[in-house]
């Protein structure tokens, strides 16, 4: 991992790196945190543009930085090296030292020393203690209202730190915080989140849970907070590893926490059982407004900050956004470690286009018939992977990152009699709105491994016919590989009639799956096709086969199988810009000092 610093020690160092490389733009024109920043960032990110440092923000004395991680290049700078290299070295070290021997320890002594430096180092003071405001005056911070129907301004890049009351082990995660007033926020702990487990433990003991929220600091802290680490591993240790040095922290008697000395801001307070408030809606990374629901209230006692603190934020919505590139990089880092733990799994990819949890594809080495199902179920029992809605399993030679290649594997190897498994009811991602209630839904496993068998189908289906030849309510047809035919349908169309028409047409019936999507899903944008498809269907409710067959206690779905991924009443609304705000941004564009290319 080298003897140099790998990842920047604080936000300011990272901004200087970006600016020196032409990857940051300073915007002197005053901007409104209510939607204007969202539109600017969206346009810049769509053109792979720079990070944005807003030096004048309406209603706040603080500067605001966004789009820090909006390209793979900037994410790699934040890591300090290619993400896969980090995972490769950790996996190699672990493999070399299992079981530990004196010769192996000696051979790896340099790497072991660097890993040993990945620790928390207590210091007495630091820049974050330069100011302390109590009551905290949160209304002076430039929190973003990202979308028109958001429930208010939100902290969108908060690093929420808690400590398990049972074990004393820390957790760091990113959970959105809706600013309710000058001294309180919501605490959006979703299921399968470490902070939420800590809160549950505190409630069982009848005590409040101290919370510290870090804003800014080493960029490695942000990456670590999102990383899919095992429960009970403190994410701050990963941040120190990425930096190649100890993470300086300041012990705080008020909370019992150790806070990053180099943070820009720290909010200190607590959450208490029974102190709940309606939170949301919020335009989230699934590209829709998530549920308005009761969540714990974070009561903030004080605000610590540097004198000239910079407020970091991000914007989420339809892909791609910053989380697209962060999530892809973290998957690259985690893959070597996953292979170490599960040698039969050669690759795994959760699709950023879908918001990650809705679709994962795993490549496995199948040694006997149906072994792929064992691996699928094993992966669905692992931490954040347990929230996966659709799991497709393919052979190792299939590129899991290319959905058309995955579709070909499904076409060649799918057998309806034993290769489709619906699991219901199951727990589901809190942000997924397709199930019967929050946190509940179903899962679909498609097995597309060949093993020693020849392909079941070799000749691909014919190209799709004109949409008008199938049904008047079909606006367009597009094949996504050989197995899936996507049909864009008009709003209010008779969907069962469309399904019947697709199953009856001599060309479309040749496809294994017919996917119905709404008119707002453009068929010429492969990312948004996957977004509109996988965020808008529940396997238990929305699979409609040409025929259902009962064999013993097993239900077999025969193709063509229609997947109704249209937007339905009761679903969350998709996010969209306010047209007047978008026109105002266009009018002001030259004042921002950003290249016209990012319009």
C-alpha positions in Angstrom: 0.0 0.0 0.0 3.0 2.2 -0.1 4.6 4.5 2.4 2.8 7.7 1.3 -0.5 9.0 2.3 -3.1 7.2 0.1 -6.3 9.2 0.6 -6.5 12.9 1.6 -6.4 13.6 5.4 -9.3 16.1 5.2 -11.8 17.7 2.9 -9.6 20.8 2.3 -6.7 18.6 1.1 -9.0 16.8 -1.2 -10.4 20.0 -2.6 -6.9 21.3 -3.3 -6.1 18.0 -5.1 -9.2 18.4 -7.2 -8.5 22.0 -8.0 -4.9 21.3 -8.9 -6.1 18.7 -11.4 -8.8 20.9 -12.9 -11.5 18.9 -11.3 -13.2 21.6 -9.2 -15.0 24.8 -10.1 -15.6 27.7 -7.7 -19.0 29.4 -8.2 -19.1 32.9 -6.8 -22.7 33.6 -7.9 -25.2 33.2 -5.1 -27.3 30.0 -5.3 -30.4 28.8 -3.6 -30.1 25.5 -1.7 -33.8 25.0 -2.5 -33.6 23.0 -5.8 -31.2 25.3 -7.7 -28.2 23.4 -6.5 -29.8 20.1 -7.5 -30.4 21.2 -11.1 -26.9 22.6 -11.5 -25.3 19.4 -10.1 -27.5 17.2 -12.3 -26.4 18.9 -15.4 -22.8 19.0 -14.5 -22.7 15.3 -13.5 -24.5 14.3 -16.7 -21.5 15.7 -18.6 -18.9 14.2 -16.3 -18.2 17.7 -15.1 -16.2 18.9 -12.0 -16.9 19.1 -8.3 -18.7 22.3 -7.4 -17.7 24.7 -4.6 -20.5 27.2 -4.1 -19.0 30.2 -2.3 -22.3 32.1 -1.7 -25.3 30.2 -0.6 -28.6 31.9 0.1 -29.5 32.0 3.8 -26.2 30.6 5.0 -22.8 32.0 6.0 -21.1 28.7 5.0 -19.7 27.5 1.7 -21.2 24.4 0.1 -19.4 21.7 -1.9 -21.2 19.0 -4.0 -20.4 16.5 -6.8 -17.2 15.5 -5.0 -17.5 11.9 -6.3 -19.3 12.5 -9.6 -16.8 10.6 -11.8 -14.8 7.4 -11.5 -11.6 9.5 -11.6 -12.6 11.5 -8.5 -13.7 8.4 -6.6 -10.3 6.9 -7.3 -8.6 10.1 -6.0 -10.7 9.8 -2.8 -9.6 6.1 -2.4 -6.0 7.2 -3.1 -5.6 4.3 -5.6 -7.8 2.0 -7.7 -10.5 0.4 -5.5 -9.8 -3.1 -6.7 -6.2 -2.8 -5.7 -7.3 -2.1 -2.1 -9.4 -5.3 -2.1 -6.8 -7.4 -3.8 -4.1 -6.5 -1.2 -6.4 -7.1 1.7 -7.5 -10.5 0.3 -4.0 -11.5 -0.6 -2.8 -10.6 2.9 -5.6 -12.5 4.6 -5.1 -15.6 2.3 -1.3 -15.5 3.0 -1.8 -15.5 6.7 -4.4 -18.2 7.0 -3.2 -20.1 9.0 -0.6 -17.7 10.4 3.0 -19.0 10.3 6.2 -17.2 11.4 7.5 -17.3 7.8 4.3 -15.8 6.4 4.2 -13.1 9.1 7.8 -12.2 8.4 7.2 -12.1 4.6 4.3 -9.8 5.0 5.7 -7.6 7.8 5.6 -4.4 5.8 1.9 -4.9 4.9 1.1 -5.9 8.4 2.7 -2.7 9.7 0.6 -0.6 7.4 -2.6 -2.4 8.4 -1.6 -2.0 12.1 -1.5 1.8 11.4 -5.2 1.7 10.5 -6.4 2.7 13.9 -8.0 5.5 15.8 -5.5 7.8 17.4 -6.8 10.0 20.2 -5.7 13.7 20.2 -6.6 16.5 22.6 -7.7 19.1 20.0 -8.3 19.7 16.3 -9.8 22.2 13.8 -13.4 21.0 14.4 -13.3 22.4 18.0 -12.6 25.9 16.7 -16.2 26.9 17.3 -19.1 25.5 19.5 -22.7 26.7 19.1 -25.3 25.7 21.6 -28.2 25.7 20.9 -26.9 24.5 17.5 -28.7 26.9 15.0 -29.0 24.2 12.3 -31.1 26.6 10.2 -27.8 28.4 9.4 -26.5 25.4 7.5 -27.1 25.2 3.7 -29.1 22.0 3.8 -30.5 21.1 0.4 -34.1 20.8 -0.6 -33.3 18.6 -3.7 -36.7 18.0 -5.3 -40.0 20.0 -5.4 -42.0 17.5 -3.3 -39.3 16.9 -0.6 -40.6 17.3 2.9 -38.1 20.1 3.6 -34.3 20.6 3.6 -32.1 17.5 4.3 -28.6 16.7 5.3 -27.7 14.5 2.4 -24.1 13.5 3.2 -24.1 13.1 7.0 -21.8 10.5 8.5 -23.8 9.2 11.5 -21.8 7.7 14.3 -23.2 5.5 17.1 -21.8 3.0 19.5 -23.4 -0.3 20.3 -24.6 -0.1 24.0 -23.9 -3.9 24.4 -20.4 -4.2 22.8 -19.0 -0.7 22.6 -18.2 -1.2 18.9 -18.8 1.9 16.7 -20.7 2.2 13.5 -20.6 4.8 10.8 -23.3 5.1 8.2 -25.0 7.6 5.9 -28.6 8.1 6.7 -30.5 11.1 5.5 -31.5 13.7 8.1 -34.5 16.0 7.5 -33.9 19.3 9.3 -37.1 19.9 11.3 -36.0 23.1 13.0 -32.9 24.8 14.4 -32.2 22.0 16.9 -33.6 18.7 15.6 -33.7 16.4 12.6 -35.2 13.1 11.5 -33.1 10.0 11.7 -33.9 7.8 8.7 -32.6 4.5 9.9 -33.6 1.8 7.4 -33.7 -1.9 8.1 -30.4 -3.8 8.1 -28.5 -0.6 9.2 -26.0 -0.7 12.0 -27.2 2.6 13.6 -30.7 1.3 13.7 -29.6 -1.9 15.5 -27.7 0.3 18.1 -30.9 2.3 18.6 -32.9 -0.9 19.1 -30.4 -2.1 21.7 -30.6 1.3 23.5 -34.4 1.1 23.6 -34.3 -2.4 25.1 -32.1 -1.0 27.9 -34.4 2.0 28.4 -31.6 4.6 27.7 -31.1 7.3 25.0 -28.6 6.7 22.3 -25.9 9.3 21.9 -25.4 10.3 18.2 -22.6 12.2 16.6 -22.9 13.4 13.0 -19.8 14.2 11.1 -19.9 16.5 8.0 -16.7 16.6 5.9 -13.3 15.4 7.1 -11.3 12.8 5.2 -13.1 11.7 2.1 -12.2 8.1 3.1 -14.7 8.5 5.9 -17.5 9.0 3.4 -16.4 6.0 1.4 -16.1 3.8 4.5 -19.5 4.9 5.8 -21.1 3.4 2.6 -18.9 0.3 2.4 -20.7 -3.0 3.0 -18.6 -4.1 6.0 -19.6 -6.9 8.3 -21.7 -5.9 11.3 -19.5 -5.1 14.2 -16.6 -3.7 12.2 -16.0 0.0 12.8 -16.0 1.7 9.4 -13.5 4.3 10.7 -10.8 1.7 10.6 -11.3 1.3 6.9 -11.0 5.0 6.5 -7.7 4.9 8.3 -6.5 2.1 6.1 -7.3 4.1 3.0 -5.5 7.1 4.3 -2.4 5.0 5.2 -2.2 6.5 8.6 -4.1 6.6 11.9 -7.4 8.6 12.0 -7.0 11.4 14.5 -10.0 11.5 16.8 -11.0 13.7 19.8 -12.6 12.0 22.8 -15.8 13.7 23.9 -17.1 13.5 27.4 -20.6 14.7 26.4 -21.3 11.7 24.2 -18.6 9.2 25.0 -17.7 9.3 21.3 -14.4 10.0 19.5 -14.9 12.5 16.7 -12.7 13.2 13.7 -10.4 16.1 14.5 -10.4 17.2 10.9 -14.2 17.2 10.3 -15.8 20.4 9.0 -18.8 20.1 11.4 -20.0 17.7 14.1 -23.5 17.6 15.4 -23.8 16.1 18.9 -27.0 14.9 20.5 -29.2 11.8 21.1 -32.2 9.8 20.0 -34.7 8.4 22.5 -37.3 5.7 22.4 -40.8 7.0 21.7 -39.6 10.4 20.3 -40.8 10.0 16.8 -42.0 12.3 14.0 -43.2 12.1 10.5 -40.2 12.3 8.1 -40.2 12.8 4.3 -41.1 12.5 1.6 -37.6 12.6 0.0 -36.5 12.1 -3.6 -34.1 9.2 -3.0 -31.6 7.1 -5.0 -34.3 4.9 -6.5 -35.5 8.0 -8.4 -38.8 8.3 -6.6 -40.1 10.1 -3.5 -39.8 7.6 -0.6 -42.4 7.1 2.0 -43.5 9.7 4.5 -43.4 7.7 7.8 -42.5 8.1 11.5 -38.8 8.0 12.3 -36.8 8.8 15.4 -36.0 12.4 16.2 -32.3 13.4 16.5 -32.2 16.1 19.3 -29.0 18.1 18.6 -27.4 19.7 21.7 -24.5 21.5 20.1 -22.8 22.2 16.7 -19.0 22.0 16.5 -17.3 23.5 13.4 -14.2 25.0 11.9 -14.3 28.8 11.7 -14.6 28.7 7.9 -16.3 25.4 7.7 -17.3 23.9 4.3 -20.6 22.1 4.1 -20.6 18.9 2.0 -23.7 17.6 0.3 -24.8 15.3 -2.5 -27.9 14.9 -4.7 -29.7 11.6 -5.4 -32.4 10.8 -7.9 -32.6 8.9 -11.2 -29.3 7.4 -12.3 -26.6 8.2 -12.7 -25.8 10.3 -9.6 -22.8 10.4 -7.3 -23.8 7.2 -5.5 -23.6 5.4 -8.9 -19.9 5.9 -9.0 -19.2 5.4 -5.3 -21.2 2.2 -5.2 -19.5 0.8 -8.3 -16.1 1.5 -6.7 -17.0 -0.1 -3.4 -18.1 -3.2 -5.2 -14.8 -3.4 -7.0 -13.0 -3.1 -3.6 -15.2 -5.7 -1.9 -15.1 -8.4 -4.7 -11.7 -9.9 -3.8 -12.8 -10.3 -0.2 -16.1 -11.9 -1.2 -14.2 -14.4 -3.4 -12.0 -15.2 -0.4 -15.1 -15.9 1.7 -17.1 -17.6 -1.1 -14.6 -19.2 -3.5 -17.3 -20.5 -5.8 -18.5 -16.9 -6.5 -16.2 -15.5 -9.2 -18.1 -12.2 -9.7 -21.0 -10.2 -8.3 -22.5 -7.0 -9.5 -25.4 -5.0 -8.0 -26.6 -2.7 -10.8 -26.2 1.0 -10.0 -28.8 1.8 -12.7 -31.4 0.2 -10.5 -30.4 1.7 -7.2 -28.3 -1.4 -6.3 -30.7 -3.5 -4.1 -33.3 -4.1 -6.9 -30.9 -6.2 -9.1 -27.8 -8.3 -8.5 -26.1 -10.7 -10.8 -23.7 -13.4 -9.5 -21.3 -15.5 -11.5 -20.7 -18.9 -9.8 -18.8 -22.1 -10.6 -21.5 -24.8 -10.5 -20.1 -28.3 -9.7 -23.4 -30.1 -9.6 -26.9 -29.5 -10.8 -28.8 -26.8 -8.9 -25.7 -25.8 -6.8 -26.3 -22.3 -8.2 -29.4 -22.0 -6.0 -27.3 -22.7 -2.9 -25.0 -19.9 -3.8 -27.9 -17.5 -4.5 -29.5 -18.2 -1.2 -26.2 -17.9 0.6 -25.6 -14.4 -0.9 -29.1 -13.4 0.0 -28.2 -14.1 3.6 -25.3 -11.7 3.7 -25.7 -8.3 5.3 -26.8 -5.6 2.8 -27.1 -8.3 0.0 -30.1 -9.7 2.0 -32.1 -6.7 0.7 -31.6 -7.7 -3.0 -34.9 -8.1 -4.8 -33.8 -9.8 -8.0 -30.8 -12.2 -8.1 -29.7 -13.7 -11.4 -27.0 -16.4 -11.3 -24.8 -17.1 -14.4 -21.6 -19.0 -15.2 -18.2 -17.5 -14.6 -17.5 -16.7 -18.2 -20.5 -14.3 -18.4 -19.8 -10.6 -17.8 -22.1 -9.8 -14.9 -21.7 -6.1 -15.6 -23.2 -6.3 -19.1 -26.9 -6.9 -18.8 -27.2 -8.0 -22.5 -24.7 -10.7 -21.8 -26.7 -11.7 -18.8 -29.8 -11.8 -20.9 -28.1 -14.1 -23.4 -27.2 -16.5 -20.6 -30.9 -16.5 -19.5 -32.0 -17.1 -23.0 -29.6 -20.1 -23.5 -30.0 -21.7 -20.1 -33.3 -20.8 -18.5 -35.7 -23.7 -17.7 -39.0 -22.7 -16.3 -39.5 -26.0 -14.6 -36.7 -25.5 -12.0 -34.9 -22.2 -12.7 -37.3 -19.6 -11.3 -37.9 -19.2 -7.6 -40.1 -16.6 -5.9 -39.5 -16.1 -2.2 -42.4 -14.4 -0.4 -43.1 -12.8 1.9 -39.6 -11.4 2.7 -38.1 -8.3 4.3 -37.4 -5.6 1.7 -35.3 -2.4 1.4 -37.1 0.4 3.3 -36.9 2.6 0.1 -38.6 -0.1 -2.1 -42.2 0.9 -2.6 -43.5 -2.0 -4.6 -44.4 -4.4 -1.8 -47.6 -4.5 0.3 -46.1 -2.4 3.1 -42.9 -0.7 4.0 -40.0 -3.1 4.6 -41.9 -6.0 3.1 -42.0 -7.6 -0.3 -40.7 -10.6 -2.2 -37.6 -11.8 -4.1 -37.0 -13.5 -7.4 -34.1 -15.8 -8.2 -33.4 -16.7 -11.9 -30.8 -19.4 -12.5 -29.0 -19.1 -15.8 -26.0 -21.4 -15.3 -25.3 -24.1 -17.9 -23.0 -26.4 -16.0 -22.2 -29.5 -18.2 -25.4 -29.2 -20.2 -25.7 -27.9 -23.8 -27.6 -24.6 -24.2 -31.3 -25.1 -24.4 -31.7 -22.4 -27.1 -29.1 -21.4 -29.7 -31.0 -19.3 -32.3 -31.9 -15.9 -31.0 -35.5 -14.6 -31.3 -36.4 -12.4 -34.2 -36.2 -8.6 -33.9 -39.2 -7.0 -32.4 -42.1 -6.0 -34.7 -43.5 -2.5 -35.0 -45.2 -1.6 -31.8 -48.5 -0.8 -33.6 -48.6 -4.4 -34.9 -48.9 -5.8 -31.4 -51.4 -3.5 -29.6 -52.5 0.1 -29.9 -51.4 0.8 -26.3 -47.8 -0.2 -27.0 -45.7 2.9 -27.7 -42.5 1.1 -28.4 -40.7 -2.2 -28.2 -37.0 -2.9 -27.5 -35.1 -6.2 -27.0 -32.7 -6.1 -24.1 -30.6 -9.1 -25.2 -32.2 -12.3 -26.3 -34.4 -13.1 -23.2 -36.2 -9.8 -22.4 -38.5 -7.8 -24.6 -39.4 -4.4 -23.1 -42.7 -2.9 -24.1 -43.3 0.8 -23.4 -47.1 1.3 -22.8 -49.3 4.3 -22.7 -50.7 5.5 -19.4 -54.0 4.0 -18.5 -53.7 1.2 -21.0 -55.4 -2.1 -20.4 -52.3 -4.0 -19.2 -53.9 -7.5 -19.2 -54.8 -6.9 -22.9 -51.3 -5.9 -23.7 -49.9 -9.0 -22.0 -52.3 -11.2 -24.0 -51.3 -9.5 -27.2 -47.6 -9.9 -26.6 -48.1 -13.6 -25.7 -50.2 -14.1 -28.9 -48.1 -12.3 -31.5 -45.9 -14.7 -33.6 -42.7 -12.7 -33.0 -43.0 -11.3 -29.5 -44.1 -14.7 -28.0 -40.7 -16.1 -28.8 -39.1 -14.0 -26.0 -38.9 -15.6 -22.6 -40.0 -12.4 -20.7 -42.1 -9.4 -21.7 -41.4 -6.4 -19.5 -44.1 -3.6 -19.5 -42.8 -0.2 -18.6 -44.5 3.2 -18.4 -44.3 6.0 -20.9 -41.8 7.9 -18.8 -39.1 5.2 -19.4 -37.2 6.1 -22.6 -36.3 2.9 -24.5 -33.2 4.5 -26.1 -31.6 5.0 -22.7 -30.3 1.7 -21.4 -29.7 3.0 -17.9 -33.2 4.4 -17.5 -34.7 1.2 -19.0 -33.1 -0.8 -16.1 -34.2 1.9 -13.6 -37.8 2.0 -14.8 -37.9 -1.8 -14.9 -36.4 -3.0 -11.6 -37.6 -0.2 -9.3 -41.3 -0.8 -10.3 -42.3 -4.4 -9.8 -42.8 -6.8 -7.0 -42.1 -10.5 -8.0 -45.0 -11.9 -6.1 -47.6 -9.5 -7.5 -46.3 -8.6 -10.9 -45.2 -11.8 -12.7 -47.8 -13.0 -15.2 -46.9 -16.2 -17.0 -48.6 -17.6 -20.2 -49.5 -20.6 -18.1 -49.3 -21.7 -14.4 -48.7 -25.4 -13.6 -48.9 -27.0 -10.2 -46.6 -30.0 -9.7 -47.0 -31.3 -6.2 -46.6 -28.2 -4.0 -44.6 -26.4 -6.6 -45.9 -23.7 -8.9 -44.3 -23.5 -12.3 -44.5 -20.4 -14.4 -44.3 -21.1 -18.1 -43.0 -18.4 -20.6 -43.5 -16.0 -22.0 -43.6 -14.5 -18.6 -44.9 -10.9 -18.4 -43.3 -8.6 -15.8 -45.6 -5.7 -15.1 -43.1 -2.9 -14.3 -45.4 -0.1 -15.0 -46.0 2.7 -12.5 -49.1 1.8 -10.5 -51.5 3.7 -8.1 -50.0 3.7 -4.6 -46.4 3.8 -5.9 -44.2 6.7 -5.1 -44.0 9.5 -7.6 -40.8 9.7 -9.7 -38.7 12.8 -9.1 -38.6 15.6 -11.7 -37.4 19.2 -11.8 -39.7 22.1 -11.2 -39.9 23.6 -14.7 -39.7 27.2 -13.5 -36.6 26.5 -11.4 -35.0 24.7 -14.4 -35.6 27.7 -16.6 -34.1 30.0 -14.0 -31.0 27.9 -13.9 -30.7 28.0 -17.7 -31.0 31.8 -17.5 -28.3 32.1 -14.9 -25.9 29.5 -16.4 -23.3 31.9 -17.6 -23.1 33.5 -14.2 -22.1 30.2 -12.6 -18.8 30.1 -14.5 -19.3 26.5 -15.5 -18.6 25.3 -19.0 -21.5 25.5 -21.4 -20.9 21.8 -22.2 -22.6 21.0 -18.9 -25.9 22.6 -19.8 
